[in-house]
Amino acid sequence: MALLEVRDLKTRFYTDDGVVQAVNGVSWEVDEGETLAIVGESGCGKSVSVLSILRLIPQPPGKIESGEVMFEDRDLMKLKDDEMRSIRGNKMAMVFQDPMTSLNPVLTINQQISEAVTLHMGMNKNEARERTTELLELVQIPQAKDRLDDYPHQFSGGMRQRAMIAMALSCNPQVLVADEPTTALDVTIQAQIIELVKQLRDEIGMAIIWITHDLGIVAGIADRVAVMYAGFIIESAAVKDLYADPRHPYTLGLLGSVPRLDMKEKEKLTPIYGLPPDLIQLPVGCPFAPRCDYRIERCAERPELIVVAPGHEAACWVDITKERKQQWVPKTTSCLKSRT
């Protein structure tokens, strides 16, 4: 049985311009010790979906319209607010994208990390301080004991993100949600943070939900990948299967736009032309159809996720593997129209 299972989750935002269909019937699951990556371009619903799971959507204007989130045989969507607070930050924790805006600038690192263990684990002041020191050492902050009373601005960007990870791990969570935690960091610090999270996952055995738009990162950390577009999951597979045999044109486009070390001299990156659809006025058919070079007449109908290989699902009417083998020629004119 999965540790965390999401079923048909739908989230809307009610604005003056209309109803934003941010998450549209998303379903996935993650097992203990597993890393699930949720990928897609900005605005596809990655962050909103996990914020909905943790019930951190501001209401209003947001509203979780429907869906189940099963964790420890309980539906998180039906829990009372105080019951949810006992889970959030305790059994399920989140690392946000920008630590400088997530950390309180007027509280010391010790005060911010100690708050969680005091609230959820009943530690006194001295015990909480000792636990904070252990956590900062765990995330490899040098001279951790001497840095407890420092403020966030006294830490570098990489150290602030490590402190955020320490805070998230303070109560030994079963599920860690990481919302693009390396986006604001330079490449070398990114690599350090990723290796740190992998090491902690193996030591603690927690499940990780890693949200990113960078498929290069996914290859090194994830076990499975769910690709999102316009609030839908359009492909889901084990990471090796997704890279070896992408079955949705959007996934193929994402992979084609990632630089690779094995690229030949004359090879070029392939952009995805056009823009994502307006989430207030979603198209009736496949949401990717206006940008897709593989589209056919049936794309006017919205495809459902279907099994295309063992453990591999895709929402597409076209067998793009077969099309590529037949050396299918892209409709370049449609690409040019999308750019204008």
N, C-alpha and C positions, 0 to 999 in steps of 0.2 A: 504493500500500500504506500502511496506517495506521502511524503512528509507534508507538502503543501500542494493543494489542488485548486485551480481556478476554473470555474465553469461559467461560460456565457456571460462574461462581465461587460456591462454597458454603462458608460459614464457620459453625461451631457453637461454642457455649460449654457445657462440661459442668459443671453446678453441682449442689449438693445438692438443689435443687428440681426439677431436670430439665434437659433439653437445650434450650438457647436457640437457636432457628433464626434467627440474626442476618442472614445473607445467603443468599438462596435462588435460585441459578442466574442470577446477574447477568451480562449481556453488553453490552459497549459498546466503542467505539473512539474514538481522538482522533488527528487529523492534526497534522503539524508546523505551528506557528503558530496553531493553532485553540484556542478556549476552550470547554470542555464544562462546563456547570453541572449538578451533581447536587443536586436539591432534594427536600424532604420534611420532615415534622415530626420532632421529636426522637424518637430511638429507632427510626427506620425503616431504619437500616443504612447510612447515607451514609458516616460516618466509618469504620466497621468494614470496609467494602468497600475503601476506599483504603489503610487500614492493612494489610489482607490483601495487597494488591498489593505493598506495600513490605516485606511480611513482618515487620511490627512487632506482630503479634498475640501477646500473652503466652501461651505454651504450656507447661503447662496454665494456665488452664482452656480456653483457646481452641484451635481446631484448624481448619485449612483443609482441608476434606473433599475437595474436588475443584475442577477448573477449570484453565485455562491463562491465562497472562499473557504475551503475546508482545511482546518488545521487542528490536529489533536481531536478529531471527531466532533469538532464544533464549527459552525458556520460563522466566520468573523463578522459577516454582514448583519447578523442577528444579535450580536452581543451588546450589552449596555455600555455606555461610555466608560464607566469605571472599570468594567471587565476588560475592555479593549486597552485601556491604559496600562493594565497589569501585564498585558502581552507585549505592547509596543515599547521598545527600549529594553525589554527583558528577554523574552523568547524570540522576538523578531526585532532586528535593529537595522538602521539605515545610515549609510555614509553619503552625504550630499556632494554635489559637484564642486562648489566653491567653499572651502573651509573658512575663508575670511568673513563671509556673510553668514555662515552657520554658527560660528563661535561667537560668544558674547564678548565684545572688546573690553568691558569693564570688570570682568571676572577672571581670576587666575585659571590656569589650566587645571590645577588641583580642584578648585571649587566646581568646575564644570563637569569633570569626570566623576568626582566624589558624589555629586548629586544623584546619579543613577544608582550607584551601589548602596547609598543610604536609603533611597526610596524603595528599591526592589529587593535588596538583600539584608536590610535592617542593620547595617554596620554603623558603629559609632564613628566619631570624627577621626580618631587615631587609626582605626581599622581601615577606614575609607582612604586615608592618606597612604597607608602601606599598600593597599590594593592599587591605588593610582600609580605608585612608583613601579609596582610589578608590571602594570599594563604598559607604561611608557618604556620600560626595559624590553617588554615583549615585542613592541613595534620598533625597537632598535633606535630609540632616541638617546644620544650620548649624554652621560652624566645626568641621568633621569632624576635622581633625587634632588639635584641642585636646580632643576628646571621646573619644579612643581609650582613655585610661586611666581613664575613668569606669566606675562600676559600674551595673548595671541600675536600681537604686533612684534613681539620679541622672538618669535619663531619664523623660520623661513617657510616658503610655500610648501615644500615637501614635508617639513616637520609638522606644520599645521595639519596636513592631511593625515599624517601618522597619528597625531593626537586625536583626530576625528575617528580614525579606525580604532584607536585604544578606547575611546568613549563607547563606540558601538559594541566592542567586545567585552565591555566591563562586566556584564551579567551572564557571560557565556551563552550567547543566543544560539538557537537552533537554525535560524535563517538570517543571513546577512544580505541586505539589499544595497548594492553599490551603484549609485546613479552618476555615471560618467565621472568617477572619482579622480581620473588622471587628466581630464581635458585641459585644466588650467596650468598644468605642469610641463616643464621641458622634457625632452625625450629620455634623457638619462634618469631623471627622477621618476618618470612614468614606469620605466623598466624596474626600478627598485620597488616601487609600490606594488606592481603586479606580482613580482617575486615574493614580496612580503605576504600578500593576501593568499597566494598559493601555498606558502609555507604554513600559514596560520590555519588554512582550511584543512591541510593534511594533519596538523597537530591536534586541532580541536574537533574536527569531523563535522563542521557545520555545512549546511547547504548555502550556496551563493547564487543570487540573481544579479547578474552584471549587465547594466544598461550602457550601451555605447553605440556610436555611429561608425566606429573604427574597426573594420573587419580584420585588420592586422593584429589588434589586441586580442580579438576573439580566438584566433587560431592558437594562441599560447596559453589560454586560461580556461576555455569552456569545454564541457563535455557535449552539450547539446545547444542548438541555436534556434531561436524563433525570430523570424524576420517579419517586421511590422511595416504596413503601408496604409496611410489614411485611416488609422484606427483599427485595421484588420490584421490578423496574422495571415500572411499569404504563403509562408513556407516554414516547415519545422523539420529538423533532422539532426542526427549526430553530426558533430562538427566536421569530421573527416568526410562524411557522405555529402554534406552541403558544399564543401570546397571541391570535391572530386566530381560531383554530378548535380549542379544546381538545376532545379526543375521549374523555377519561375523566372520570367524575363527580368523582373526587378532585381532578384538575387544575382542573376547573371550580370546585370548592369553594375551592381555594387562591387562585385568581384573584379569586373573589368576596369573599374576606376581606381583600384588599389595598386600602388607601385610594388613591383616584386623584384627581388634580387636576381631572379633567373630570366628576366625579360631580355629578349634579343635586341640588338642595336636598333633595328628598324621598327620594332614594336612600339605602339603608342597606347596611352591610356584611353579608354573609351568612355566618354561622358554620357550621362543620361540627360537627354535634352528635355526641355519643358519644365513645368512646375507641378508640385503635388496639387490635388484638387482642393477646392474650397470646402472645408468641413461643415459649413453651414448649408451648402448645396451640393451634396455628394452626387456623383453620377449614378444612374439607375443600374448600370452594368458593372463590369470590372473597373475598379477605381484607377487602375494603372493603364487601361486601354488607350487613353489619349496620348500617352508617351511611349507606347509599345510598338515595336516594329514587327512583332509576331501576331498582331491582332487579326482576328477573323470576324465574320458576321456574328457568330455566337457570343462574342465578347460583350454584346449588348445586354446579355444576361449576366447576373453576378454569380461567379463560380464559388462553390463551397470547397473547403479543404477535403481532399480525398487522399487515400493512401496510394502512392506511386511506386513505393518500394518498401521493404521491411523497415519500420521505424522512420519512414520518410513521408511527409505529407506536403501537398502543394495545392494552391487554389488557382488553377489555370486550365483553360479548355484545350490548350495546345501542348503537344508533346515536343518541347523544345529540344530535347536530346535527339529525337529523330530528325527534326528540322535541321539541326546543326550538322548531323552526319551527312545529310543530303546537300551540304554546302549551300544552304539557303542564303540568298542575297538580301540584305536589309533594304527596306524601302527608304532610301536616303532622302527622298523628297518630303516624306512625312517628318523626318528629323529636322529638315530645314524649316518646314512650316512651324514646328514647335518652338524653334529658336526665335521666331519673329513675333 
